[in-house]
Amino acid sequence: MNKDDVFYTKTMAKVYADQGKLEKAAEIYQYLLKKEPRRQDLIEALAEIDKERLKKGHADLDELFSTWLDLLLRHSRLQQLKKLETSIER
């Protein structure tokens, strides 16, 4: 028995998923499916994890886009201030 047999269980995958550790949960479900590829409950659980990972990915993209937009606006304001400074110095 290797160490994965002890810790890689459906229950442990659910615990990881409930904690938001979706990558680890998916790893465990994939491991279990390699051992028992026809288990519908594992297939469905992995599909649910994949759906959550996709949602999380979209949320991460939303946050990244928001940060990018904020930086773009700050850059624009900085450029305007530099132009104003240049015109005042003349």
C-alpha positions as CSV (number, residue, x, y, z in Angstrom):
1,M,0.0,0.0,0.0
2,N,1.5,3.4,-1.0
3,K,0.8,6.6,0.8
4,D,-1.8,7.8,-1.8
5,D,-4.0,4.8,-1.0
6,V,-4.3,6.0,2.6
7,F,-5.0,9.7,1.9
8,Y,-6.4,9.7,-1.6
9,T,-10.1,9.0,-0.7
10,K,-13.4,10.4,-1.9
11,T,-13.8,11.9,1.6
12,M,-10.5,13.6,1.5
13,A,-11.2,15.0,-2.0
14,K,-14.5,16.4,-0.7
15,V,-12.7,18.0,2.3
16,Y,-10.3,19.7,-0.1
17,A,-13.1,20.8,-2.3
18,D,-15.0,22.3,0.7
19,Q,-11.9,24.1,1.7
20,G,-11.6,25.6,-1.8
21,K,-8.5,23.6,-2.7
22,L,-10.0,22.5,-6.0
23,E,-6.7,21.5,-7.7
24,K,-5.9,19.0,-4.9
25,A,-9.5,17.7,-4.9
26,A,-9.3,17.2,-8.7
27,E,-6.0,15.4,-8.3
28,I,-7.5,13.0,-5.9
29,Y,-10.6,12.3,-8.0
30,Q,-8.4,11.7,-11.0
31,Y,-6.2,9.3,-9.1
32,L,-9.3,7.4,-7.9
33,L,-10.8,7.3,-11.4
34,K,-7.6,5.7,-12.7
35,K,-8.2,2.9,-10.2
36,E,-11.9,2.7,-10.9
37,P,-12.7,4.4,-14.2
38,R,-16.4,3.4,-14.3
39,R,-17.4,4.9,-10.9
40,Q,-20.1,7.4,-11.9
41,D,-20.0,9.2,-8.5
42,L,-16.3,10.0,-9.0
43,I,-17.0,11.1,-12.6
44,E,-19.8,13.4,-11.4
45,A,-17.7,14.8,-8.5
46,L,-14.8,15.6,-10.8
47,A,-17.1,17.3,-13.2
48,E,-18.5,19.4,-10.4
49,I,-14.9,20.3,-9.4
50,D,-14.1,21.2,-13.0
51,K,-17.2,23.5,-13.1
52,E,-16.1,25.2,-9.9
53,R,-12.5,25.6,-11.2
54,L,-13.9,27.3,-14.3
55,K,-16.1,29.7,-12.2
56,K,-13.1,30.5,-10.1
57,G,-11.0,31.1,-13.2
58,H,-13.6,33.5,-14.4
59,A,-13.6,35.3,-11.1
60,D,-9.8,35.6,-11.2
61,L,-10.1,37.0,-14.7
62,D,-12.7,39.6,-13.5
63,E,-10.3,40.7,-10.7
64,L,-7.4,40.9,-13.1
65,F,-9.3,42.9,-15.6
66,S,-10.5,45.3,-12.9
67,T,-6.9,45.8,-11.8
68,W,-5.7,46.3,-15.4
69,L,-8.5,48.9,-16.0
70,D,-7.6,50.7,-12.8
71,L,-3.9,50.8,-13.8
72,L,-4.8,52.0,-17.3
73,L,-6.9,54.9,-15.9
74,R,-4.0,55.8,-13.5
75,H,-1.6,55.8,-16.3
76,S,-3.8,58.1,-18.4
77,R,-4.1,60.5,-15.5
78,L,-0.4,60.5,-15.0
79,Q,0.2,61.3,-18.7
80,Q,-2.3,64.2,-18.4
81,L,-0.4,65.5,-15.3
82,K,2.9,65.3,-17.1
83,K,1.5,67.3,-20.1
84,L,0.1,69.9,-17.6
85,E,3.5,70.1,-15.9
86,T,5.3,70.6,-19.2
87,S,2.9,73.3,-20.2
88,I,3.2,75.1,-16.9
89,E,7.1,75.0,-17.1
90,R,7.1,76.8,-20.4
